[in-house]
Amino acid sequence: MTDWTSGYVANVGYTYGYYAELSPLRAQLLMLNAGLALPQRGIACELGFGQGVSANVHAAASGSSWYGTDFNPSQAAFARDLAASYTNGAQLYDQSFAEFCSRDDLPDFDYIGLHGIWSWISNENRHIIVDFIRRKLKVGGIVYVSYNTSPGWSAMVPVRNLLARHAEIMTPPGAGVVGKVDSAIAFAHKLWAANPLFARAYPLIGEKLKAMEKQDRHYLAHEYFNRDWLPMSFAEMADWMETAKLSFGCSATALDHLPQLHLSAEQKTLLNEISDPVFRESVRDFVVNQQFRRDYWVKGPRPLNALERVSQLRQLRLVMMRPLQEVDMTITGTLGQGTMEEKVYRPLLELMSDFRPRTLGEIEFALREYQVNLIQLVECALVMAEKAVLVAAQDDDAIAEARPRTAQLNKTLLTYARNGRGLAYLASPVTGGALPLSVVQQLLLLAYVEGKKQSDEWAEYAWQLLKIQQQAVLKDGKALEGDEANLAELKVQAAGFQTSRLPMLQALGVV
């Protein structure tokens, strides 16, 4: 019998996550910062879309046509239900990579994304994907790919292999995937308690095992317990991409564009002496002990001259998507944690706190009295992009065109929240992507949408639904008990939602 899973964990669902890097709109700031011309944003594809949250949000909110496949039929069914809830939904399939990539009815793509796939598939599937990219990615198009990388994962490779082997041969039949994960982690703790020499040689692995104990078992099953699991060096990835005529564009991690956060003066000097871009990235991975890479690769990158780059940066639209009082003013890099410079960041954030899209040029002009220049603004934008505080915004025509679709999708997502299976995101036509919103906040929003006027009414509405779902409100990490305590906390949250969160949702077109 043919194993349709190809060794991939398929009997527990993947998490319902949203990944902003899969949005072609997000690539604009990073590509321009790297001095590269922007690609077209028209037709996109996600390979291995999981539950399809990102693909559907981007299809509804961005105006791009999206295609994709995920071999797990349960995940594909959920994703297709989402796609059916809004006009011109994403074209999503449950085919293997071999089946999907050989279809003769697919268009050529401006953008192809792979999140959480590359490290967990066979070389056979990697060849299929690279051939697909070579044939179907347009000249000038972008590929986004994330993957586990060495040297950061090197010490964990034998531990992962031990965990997977234990799950395969030591767990009683019928234990299920979650039982296998629990049993393997328990064995690893038992092994470490015996103080093996390996543990003394690699003390950080013990900390990773402790962290795994607290992580979602479905995530761990997909991360560590597939048959195929291969951290890959950047140079090896470059070799794969080269066969599809792709060149490294830039990191999709915004903070990677700010070397002062990660590199000492000596390290920057060393890297600046290396002219070959692939070798330079490989050396940088050793410097920062890179574990996970998120990169953009380009088919025919076109460098911009200084005037072109500055002109296009000034035309880039940004919008704020978090209330000002919730913005954390710390920043963390490889060298440690620091505090953002108030005299630069504070005027920027206060200006953008009305949630109105502005170009970098407009921001630069508005902040001229603070003597904040374009270089500083780009640096701030990179930091705030990584924090999901400032994000790229679409033009007004694209926003208007996306509004009906996001309204349809958000109606479905709010219905999920009402029924106790809520996702933590809603779609914004302004950002072309998702906005994080907890289930409680979605229930408060649902009460507002259904015509309830006062915040106390929203709290009562949310509590009645949570009770039906047998859920409770969390406060300081603990579930509250009883009607009185839950309702009191919900009233506090509802009042805050009314004054800060709701105006933001309205400005960003979510409601």
C-alpha positions in Angstrom: 0.0 0.0 0.0 1.3 3.5 -0.9 1.9 5.8 2.1 0.3 9.0 1.0 1.9 10.8 4.0 5.4 10.3 2.7 6.5 10.0 6.4 5.0 13.4 7.4 2.9 13.6 10.5 -0.7 13.7 9.2 -2.9 12.4 12.0 -2.7 15.5 14.1 -3.6 18.9 12.5 -1.1 21.7 12.1 -1.5 24.8 14.1 -3.9 27.6 12.9 -1.1 30.1 12.5 -0.8 33.2 10.3 2.6 34.0 8.9 3.1 37.6 7.6 6.2 36.7 5.7 4.0 34.8 3.2 2.5 38.2 2.2 4.3 39.7 -0.9 3.4 43.1 0.4 5.6 42.6 3.4 8.6 42.0 1.1 8.5 45.5 -0.2 10.3 47.3 2.7 12.9 44.5 3.0 13.6 44.3 -0.7 14.0 48.1 -1.0 16.2 48.3 2.0 18.4 45.7 0.3 18.5 47.9 -2.8 16.5 45.6 -5.0 13.6 46.4 -7.4 10.2 45.3 -6.3 8.4 42.4 -8.1 4.9 42.4 -9.4 2.1 41.4 -6.9 -0.5 39.6 -8.9 -0.5 35.8 -8.8 0.8 33.8 -5.8 1.2 30.2 -4.6 1.7 28.6 -1.2 3.1 25.1 -1.1 2.1 23.3 2.1 -0.4 25.8 3.4 -1.3 23.9 6.6 -4.7 25.0 7.7 -4.8 27.7 5.0 -5.1 30.7 7.3 -2.4 32.7 5.6 -3.4 31.8 2.1 -7.0 32.7 2.7 -6.3 36.0 4.5 -3.9 37.1 1.7 -6.4 36.0 -1.1 -9.2 38.0 0.5 -7.3 41.0 1.7 -4.5 41.6 -0.8 -6.3 41.4 -4.2 -3.8 38.8 -5.4 -4.9 35.5 -6.8 -3.7 32.7 -4.6 -3.2 29.0 -5.4 -1.8 26.3 -3.2 -1.8 22.7 -2.0 -1.5 20.8 1.2 -1.5 17.0 1.1 -3.4 16.6 4.4 -7.1 16.3 3.3 -8.5 17.5 6.7 -6.4 20.6 6.6 -7.3 21.2 2.9 -11.0 20.8 3.7 -10.8 23.4 6.4 -8.9 25.8 4.1 -11.3 25.2 1.3 -14.3 26.0 3.6 -12.6 29.3 4.4 -12.0 30.0 0.7 -15.6 29.4 -0.1 -16.7 32.1 2.4 -15.6 35.1 0.3 -15.7 36.1 -3.4 -13.0 34.7 -5.7 -11.5 32.6 -3.0 -8.1 31.0 -3.1 -7.8 27.9 -5.3 -6.6 25.3 -2.8 -6.0 21.6 -3.3 -5.2 18.5 -1.2 -2.6 17.1 -3.7 0.9 16.0 -3.1 3.7 18.2 -4.4 4.2 15.8 -7.3 0.5 15.9 -8.3 0.1 19.7 -7.8 3.4 20.7 -9.5 2.6 18.6 -12.6 -0.8 20.3 -13.2 -1.1 21.9 -16.6 -3.8 24.4 -15.6 -1.8 26.6 -13.2 -0.7 30.1 -14.2 2.8 31.4 -13.9 3.4 33.0 -10.5 4.9 36.3 -9.3 5.4 34.9 -5.8 5.8 31.4 -4.3 5.9 30.8 -0.6 7.0 27.8 1.6 6.7 28.2 5.3 7.7 25.3 7.6 8.0 22.8 4.7 11.5 22.6 3.4 13.3 21.0 6.4 10.6 18.4 6.8 10.3 16.8 3.3 12.3 14.3 1.3 14.9 15.2 -1.3 12.6 13.8 -3.9 10.0 16.5 -2.9 12.7 19.2 -2.9 13.6 18.3 -6.4 9.9 18.5 -7.4 9.5 21.9 -5.8 12.7 23.4 -7.3 11.7 22.2 -10.7 8.2 23.7 -10.2 9.8 27.0 -9.2 12.1 26.9 -12.3 9.2 26.4 -14.6 6.4 28.4 -13.0 8.0 31.5 -11.3 8.0 34.5 -13.5 11.2 36.4 -14.2 11.6 38.9 -11.4 9.4 36.8 -9.1 10.1 36.1 -5.4 10.3 32.8 -3.5 9.9 32.9 0.3 11.2 29.9 2.2 11.8 29.3 5.9 13.9 26.4 7.2 15.9 25.0 10.0 19.6 25.7 9.4 23.0 24.8 10.7 25.2 25.6 12.6 22.5 26.5 15.1 20.7 23.1 14.9 23.8 21.0 14.7 23.9 19.8 18.3 20.1 19.1 18.3 20.3 16.7 15.3 21.2 13.6 17.3 18.7 14.4 20.0 15.9 14.8 17.5 16.9 11.5 15.9 16.8 9.9 19.3 13.3 11.3 20.0 12.0 10.2 16.7 13.5 6.7 17.1 12.0 6.4 20.6 8.6 7.4 19.2 8.9 4.8 16.4 10.0 1.7 18.4 9.5 2.3 22.1 5.9 3.6 22.4 3.2 1.0 22.8 0.9 0.6 19.7 -2.2 2.7 19.8 -0.6 5.4 21.9 -1.2 8.0 19.2 1.0 10.8 18.0 0.6 12.9 21.2 1.3 9.9 23.4 4.5 9.2 21.4 5.6 12.8 21.8 5.0 12.7 25.5 6.8 9.4 26.0 9.8 10.5 23.9 10.2 13.7 25.9 9.8 11.9 29.2 12.6 9.5 28.1 14.9 12.4 27.1 14.4 13.9 30.6 15.3 10.6 32.1 18.4 10.3 30.0 19.5 13.9 30.9 19.0 13.1 34.6 21.6 10.3 34.2 24.1 13.1 33.3 25.5 11.8 30.0 28.7 13.3 28.6 26.7 14.6 25.6 24.6 16.8 28.0 27.8 18.2 29.6 29.3 19.0 26.2 26.1 20.7 25.0 24.4 22.2 28.1 22.0 24.3 26.1 20.2 21.2 24.8 18.9 20.6 28.4 17.2 24.0 28.3 15.7 23.2 24.9 14.2 20.0 26.3 12.7 21.9 29.2 11.2 24.4 26.8 9.7 21.5 24.7 7.9 20.2 27.8 5.7 23.4 27.8 5.1 23.5 24.0 2.0 22.4 22.1 2.2 18.7 21.3 0.8 19.1 17.8 3.5 21.7 17.0 6.2 19.3 18.4 4.8 16.4 16.4 5.2 18.4 13.2 8.5 20.0 14.2 10.5 16.9 15.4 8.7 13.7 14.6 8.4 13.6 10.8 10.4 10.9 9.0 12.3 13.6 7.1 14.0 16.3 9.2 17.1 18.1 7.8 18.6 21.4 9.0 20.4 22.8 5.9 23.2 25.3 5.7 22.7 28.5 3.7 25.2 27.4 1.1 23.4 24.1 0.5 20.1 26.1 0.2 21.8 28.4 -2.3 22.8 25.4 -4.4 19.2 24.2 -4.5 17.9 27.6 -5.5 20.5 28.1 -8.1 19.1 25.2 -10.1 15.9 27.2 -10.4 17.8 30.3 -11.5 17.2 32.0 -8.1 19.6 34.4 -6.4 19.5 35.4 -2.7 17.6 38.6 -2.3 17.5 39.3 1.4 16.4 38.0 4.8 12.7 38.1 5.5 13.5 38.7 9.1 13.4 42.5 9.4 15.9 42.7 12.3 18.5 40.9 10.2 18.7 44.1 8.2 20.1 45.9 11.2 23.6 44.5 11.8 24.2 46.7 14.8 21.8 44.6 16.8 23.6 41.3 16.1 27.3 42.0 15.3 30.2 43.4 17.1 32.5 45.9 15.3 35.0 43.1 14.8 32.4 40.8 13.3 31.1 43.5 11.0 34.6 44.1 9.7 35.1 40.4 9.1 31.8 40.1 7.1 32.5 43.2 5.1 35.7 41.8 3.9 33.9 38.9 2.2 32.8 39.7 -1.3 30.9 36.5 -2.1 27.3 36.9 -0.9 26.7 33.2 -0.2 29.9 32.7 1.7 29.2 35.9 3.7 25.8 34.7 4.7 27.3 31.3 5.7 29.9 33.0 7.9 27.2 35.2 9.4 25.2 32.1 10.4 28.3 31.0 12.4 28.7 34.4 14.0 25.1 34.5 15.3 24.6 30.7 15.6 21.7 30.8 13.3 18.9 28.2 13.9 16.1 29.2 11.6 16.3 31.2 8.4 13.5 33.1 6.6 14.7 34.3 3.2 13.5 35.9 0.0 15.0 34.5 -3.2 14.6 36.3 -6.6 14.6 35.1 -10.2 16.6 37.9 -11.8 17.2 40.4 -9.0 17.6 44.0 -10.3 19.7 46.3 -8.1 18.5 49.9 -7.7 20.8 52.9 -7.8 20.8 55.2 -4.8 18.3 57.7 -6.3 15.8 54.9 -7.3 16.0 53.3 -3.9 15.4 56.5 -2.0 12.5 57.5 -4.3 10.8 54.2 -4.0 11.3 54.1 -0.2 9.6 57.4 0.1 6.6 56.1 -1.8 6.2 53.1 0.5 3.0 53.2 2.5 2.9 52.2 6.2 0.2 51.9 8.8 0.2 51.2 12.5 -1.7 48.1 13.7 -1.3 48.2 17.4 -2.6 50.7 20.0 0.2 53.1 21.1 0.0 52.1 24.7 0.6 48.4 23.8 3.9 49.1 22.0 6.9 47.5 23.8 9.8 49.9 23.5 12.5 47.3 23.9 14.4 45.6 21.1 16.3 42.3 21.3 19.2 41.2 19.1 22.0 38.7 19.3 24.0 41.2 21.3 21.3 41.5 23.9 18.3 43.7 24.7 18.1 47.5 24.4 15.6 50.3 24.5 14.5 52.2 21.4 15.5 55.8 21.2 12.5 57.8 22.4 13.3 61.0 20.5 13.1 59.1 17.2 10.5 56.4 17.9 8.0 58.4 20.0 7.2 61.1 17.5 6.8 58.4 14.8 4.5 56.2 16.8 2.4 59.2 18.0 2.0 60.4 14.4 0.9 56.9 13.2 -1.3 56.2 16.2 -4.4 57.4 14.3 -4.0 54.3 12.1 -4.0 56.2 8.9 -1.7 55.0 6.1 1.1 57.3 5.2 4.1 57.1 2.9 7.6 57.2 4.3 7.9 60.5 2.4 4.9 61.9 4.2 6.2 60.7 7.5 9.6 62.3 6.9 7.9 65.6 6.1 5.6 65.5 9.1 8.5 64.8 11.5 10.9 67.4 10.0 10.8 69.5 13.2 12.2 66.4 15.1 15.2 66.2 12.6 14.4 62.6 11.9 15.9 61.6 8.5 14.9 58.9 6.0 17.7 56.6 7.1 16.4 56.7 10.7 12.8 56.2 9.6 13.7 53.1 7.5 15.5 51.7 10.6 12.5 52.4 12.7 10.2 50.8 10.1 12.3 47.7 10.1 12.2 47.4 13.9 8.4 48.0 14.0 7.8 45.6 11.1 9.4 42.8 13.1 7.2 43.7 16.1 4.2 43.8 13.8 3.5 47.4 14.9 4.1 49.2 11.6 3.3 47.2 8.4 3.0 47.9 4.7 -0.3 49.4 3.6 -2.1 49.0 0.2 -3.1 51.9 -2.0 -6.7 53.2 -1.7 -8.0 51.4 -4.8 -6.7 48.1 -3.5 -8.2 48.7 -0.1 -11.6 49.5 -1.6 -11.4 46.4 -3.8 -10.6 44.1 -0.9 -13.2 45.4 1.6 -16.1 43.2 0.4 -14.0 40.1 0.6 -12.5 40.8 4.0 -16.0 41.5 5.3 -17.1 38.1 4.1 -14.1 36.3 5.5 -14.3 38.1 8.9 -17.9 37.2 9.2 -17.0 33.6 8.9 -14.1 33.9 11.4 -16.3 35.6 13.9 -18.8 32.8 13.5 -16.0 30.4 14.4 -15.3 32.4 17.5 -19.0 32.3 18.5 -19.0 28.5 18.0 -15.9 27.9 20.2 -13.3 27.2 17.5 -12.0 30.7 17.0 -8.8 31.6 15.2 -6.7 34.4 16.6 -6.9 36.6 13.5 -9.1 38.8 11.3 -8.3 40.2 7.9 -7.6 43.8 7.1 -8.0 45.3 3.6 -5.7 48.1 4.6 -2.7 45.9 5.4 -3.6 43.1 3.0 -2.9 40.7 5.8 -4.1 39.6 9.2 -4.6 41.4 12.5 -4.1 39.4 15.7 -7.2 39.4 17.8 -7.9 37.0 20.7 -11.1 35.0 20.9 -12.4 37.2 23.8 -11.7 40.3 21.7 -13.5 38.7 18.7 -16.5 38.0 20.9 -16.6 41.6 22.1 -16.4 42.7 18.5 -19.2 40.3 17.6 -21.4 41.9 20.2 -20.7 45.3 18.7 -21.4 44.1 15.2 -24.7 42.7 16.4 -25.8 46.1 17.6 -25.1 46.1 21.3 -24.2 49.7 22.3 -22.5 49.6 25.7 -19.3 47.9 26.6 -20.9 46.2 29.6 -23.4 44.6 27.2 -20.4 43.3 25.1 -18.9 41.8 28.3 -22.2 40.1 29.2 -22.6 38.8 25.7 -19.0 37.4 25.6 -19.4 35.7 29.0 -22.6 33.9 28.0 -20.9 32.5 25.0 -17.8 31.5 26.9 -19.9 29.7 29.5 -21.6 27.7 26.8 -18.2 26.8 25.4 -17.1 25.8 29.0 -14.4 28.4 28.8 -13.2 31.0 31.4 -11.3 34.2 31.2 -7.6 34.2 31.9 -6.1 36.8 34.2 -2.4 36.7 35.0 -2.2 33.3 33.3 -4.9 31.7 35.5 -8.5 30.9 34.7 -11.0 32.8 36.7 -13.8 31.0 38.5 -17.4 31.9 38.8 -19.7 34.4 37.0 -18.9 37.4 39.1 -15.1 37.2 38.6 -15.3 36.4 34.9 -17.8 39.1 34.2 -15.9 41.7 36.2 -12.8 41.0 34.2 -14.6 41.0 30.9 -16.1 44.4 31.7 -12.6 45.8 32.3 -11.5 44.3 29.0 -14.5 45.5 27.1 -14.0 49.1 28.3 -10.4 49.0 27.1 -11.5 47.4 23.9 -14.0 50.3 23.2 -11.4 53.0 23.8 -8.4 51.6 22.0 -8.9 48.4 20.1 -12.3 49.2 18.3 -11.1 52.5 16.8 -8.1 50.7 15.4 -10.2 47.9 13.9 -12.5 50.5 12.3 -9.6 52.4 10.8 -8.0 49.2 9.4 -11.2 48.1 7.8 -11.7 45.1 9.9 -15.2 46.2 10.9 
